[in-house]
Amino acid sequence: MRRDRMSEPVEIQGVVPVLPVPFDADQSLDLAAFVEEVRWVTSRPVDGLALFGLGSEYWKLGDDERLVLAEKLVESVDGRKPVLASVTDGSRFHAERFATRLAAMGVDALVVMPPHFMGPKADKVIDHCRAVADAVAPMPVVVQYSPAYIGVSISAETFVEMHERSPNIRYVKVEPRPPGPMIDAINTASAGRLRCLIGQGGLTLADCRKRGIAGLMPGVAVVEVYRKLWDGLAAETVSEETWDAHDRMVAMMSHTVPSMDMWVASEKQMLAWRGVIDRTVLRDPSSRPEPGFFTYLRPCFERLRPYLDEGETPCAR
């Protein structure tokens, strides 16, 4: 039964992977493959699903495509897991409108990317994020902070100001490199009222788990490994098996994270190896890695297979 999002706002926690968007050979949206991917991910040990993050190639999607993808995501998950969707519009007007459309569809929480084109000042960034949050209150809102990708620096105090003025801004996805100091700064400045999430392939999970983060937003291709790490790294004494899984994951992710195209191409290729999708198309303009990249990726992926659930997959049916 679907949760009443207004009376029971969702808690964002644990492992919440970002979905890649499948494309057909002609680069058109492969909606059928997306629905199958969503169903497969929903059957994995995840605590939610997220869409329109950097790993979704959101900047290559049209408004009509974003709406139909969000609709299919909510419909396919059918209340079994919390659904998060990112609002990436650069103008306040369009961001508010898209946010309200997502809320009406049944999305459980929003991730807001701060506006960054032309370097808006902090007060304008605050106004933008607050406008989106206020438009869907009391729905929980995450503010994404990826300075390397969006080119905007935001202080911990600015995030606290956003929360104080719009209390449903309850989370920050912290992605500076490294994220640890910013996590500590937000925890201190907000006295624990703001919770932090991380991404970047979970490369810093071992460090950030001890800093009290609420959750992790990785990719989906090897999500079972992240489940094991999220649970295992919380232990007072971390097991050797957990450290082994961690080291194998880091060896692979350090190969995939230098650029977004590498990251997305890796996710799609590993999903194809797992039989979840049958095409690994990136929308142009893109810089698909050269063949040697995948030659190294394959053994890294195979080293993680002992930690994966090799159940039925869409392309094997």
N, C-alpha and C positions, 0 to 999 in steps of 0.2 A: 504494500500500500504506500502511495506517495506521501511523503512528509509535507506538512503544512509549513512552507518556507517562512511565512510571516510570523507564526507563533512559535516555531521551533527552528531558529537559525542554525545552520549546520556548523559543526566544529571541523576546521580544516586541520588534519593531522595525519601523520604517518606517511605512506608512500602514495603519491598522487602523480602518476606519469602524464607527460604531455604527448598528445597523439599526433603523429605525422599524418599528412593528408595524401592519399594515393591519387596519382594521375594516370590517365590512359596514355597509350603510345603517342597520341596526337596532342598531349598535354592538357586535354580536357579533364574535368573533374570525374573521377571514378567513384561515383557515389555508392554503388553496390559493394565495391571493395572496402570502402570506408565503413559501411555498416557491419560487414563481416569482421573487420579489424576491431571495431568497438565491442562487438559481442565476445570476441576472443579475449580482449583485455579485461572486460568485465568479469570473465571467469577466472582471471588470475588473482593472486593474493594482494590486491591493491585496496587502498582506502578512499579512492576517488579517481576521477578522470578529468583531464584538463585539455582544452582546445584553444587554438589561436595564439599559442606561445611562439617563441622563436623557432622551436622545433617543428611547428606546423606550417612554416613558410607563409605566415599570415600576410606579409607584405605583397605576396603574389596572388592573393585572392580578391575577387570582386565582392561587392556588398551583397549581391544576390547569392553568391556561393557561400559566404559566411552565414547568411541566414538559413539556407537549406542545410548546411552542415550542422549548425547548432540544433536545428529542429530534429534532424536524424539522430544526433547524439542523445538528446533527452529522450526521444522516443525509444531508442534501442536499449538504453540503460534502464529505463522504466522504473526509476526510483530505487534500484538495487544498490547503487553507490552514489555518493555526492558528485555532482557535475559542476565543474568550474569552466568559465569561458573568459577569454581576455578581451578587453576593450582597448583597441590600439589606435583609434582615430585621433588625428592630430588637432582637431578643433573641438572645443567644448560643445558646440551645437550638435555635431554628429556623434560625439561620444555619449552624450546624454540620451540621444534618440536610440542608439544601438543598445545601450545598457537597458533601457526600458523594454525594448523588444526582447532581449534575452531573458529578462525577468518574467515577462509575460509567457514565454515559451516553457518555463519551468526550470531554468538553470538555478543551481543552489547557491552559487557564490561567483563573484566577479574578480578578475585580476585586471588592474588598470595600469597600463603603461603610461608614465608621465609624458606629456608633450615635450618634444625635444628639438624639432626643426626650428632653426633661427635662434636657438638658445634662449628660451623664455626665462625670465627672472623667477626667483623662488616663490614670490607671492602669486604669480600667474600659474605656476605648477600646482601650488596648494589649491587655488581656486578651481582648476580643472579637475583634480582628483576628488575634491569635495563635491563638486557638481555631480559627478558620476555617482558617488556614494550616496548623496542625498536623494538622487532620483530613484534609488532602489532600496532605501532604508526600510527595515532594519537588516536587509540581506548583507552578509559579511563581504567585505571587500579587502583584497590584497593589493598593495601597491608594489609593482615590480621595480626593482632597482638594479639595473644592468649598465653601469656607467661605461663599460668598454664598448657596448653596442649602441647605446642611445646618446652617448656623449654629454650627459648631464650629471653633475655631482649634486647630491642632496645630503644634508646633514641629518644626524639622528634627531636633533631638535626640531627640524622641519617635519619629519614624520610624526613626532609627538604632537606638534601643532595641528597637523591634519586630523589625528585621532581625537584630540580634545574638541575640535570644532565639528567633527563628524564621527561619532563614536563607533559606527559600524565599519570604519577603517580599522580593522583589528589585526592585520597582518602585513608584514613586509617580506617580499621575496628578495633576499640579500645576495647579490651576485658580483660584488667587487672581487678583485683577486689580490690577496685572500679575503674571504668574507668574515673570518673570525672577529677581527677588531670592530667591525661595524655591528655585528651581532651583539657584542658586549656593550657597545655604545648605546644601541637601541634598548637593550634590556635595562641598562642603568637609567637612561633618560626617561623611559616610560614607566619605571618601577614595575616592570613585568606586564603592563597593560597591553603592550604590543607584542605579538608573537612573531617569530622569524621562521621563514622557510628558506631552503637553499635549492639550487639547481646545478648547472655546470657538470652534469654527468656524475654527480656524487663524489667527485675527486677529493673533496675536503670533508666528507661525511664523518670520518673517524674523529676529526678535531671538533667539528660543529655539533656532533651528537652530545658531546660532553658540555657544550655551552647552552644546552636547554632549548634547542630549536624545536618547533612544533612539527615540522615535516620536511619532506624531500620531494622535489618535482623533477624526476629524471626522465629519460626516454622510456619506451615501452618494450624494446626488443629483448632485453634480458631482465625484465622487471622482477622475476623471482629472486635474482641475486640481490637486488636492493631490499626486498622483503627480509631476506636472511640477514643482511648487514644492518638494516634499521633495528631489528630485534636484537641481534647479537651484540652490536656495539653499545647497547644500553646497559649491558651487564657490568657489574663491578669488576669482575675479572673476565676479560674477553677470551673466548676459546681459541685454540689454534685453528680449528676448522673455520671460524669466522675470519680470522686474520688471513687464512689461505684464500678464501673467497674474495676478501678485500684486495689482496695483492694482485690477484688475477684480474679483477675488475679494473683496478687502477692502471695496470699494464695496458689494457685495451683502451680505456677511456682517454689516457694521455695521448694515444695515437689519433683519436677522433675529434678532440675538442679545439684544435688550433683555429678552425674556421667554421662558420655555420653550415656551409655547403658540405664540408667533411662530416660534420655531425649528422646532418639530415641524410646524406648518402649512406652513412654507416647504419643508421637506424633502419632505413628502408631495405638495405642489403641483408641485414641480419633477420629482419622479418621475412624476407623472401627465403632465406636459408631455412627458416623455421616453418615455412609453408603457410604463413599468414596472409601474405600478398604475393602476387605473381609478377608485378612490375615495379621497378625501382626508379621511376622517372622523377627527375627534379624539373620544376618549371624554369624556363629561361626568363631572364638571364641567370645562369648559374655556372659554377666552375666545378663540374664533376671531377672528383679526384682521378688521377691516372691509374692504370691497372695495377701497378706495384703497390699502391695504397691498399687495395683489397687483398692482394697476395699476403700482406702482413696481417691484415685484419682477420683473415679466416682462422689461422691457428690460435689467435687470441680469443676469438669467439668459441672455438672448439674446447679450449681449456675451461670455459664456463659451463659447458654442457652438463657436467655432473650436478649442477645446481638448478637446472631448468626442468620444468614439467613438460615432458614430451607427449602430452595428450593429443587429442584430435585437433587438427588445424583446418581452417577454411579451404585451403587449396588442396588438401588431401581427401576431401569428401567426395 
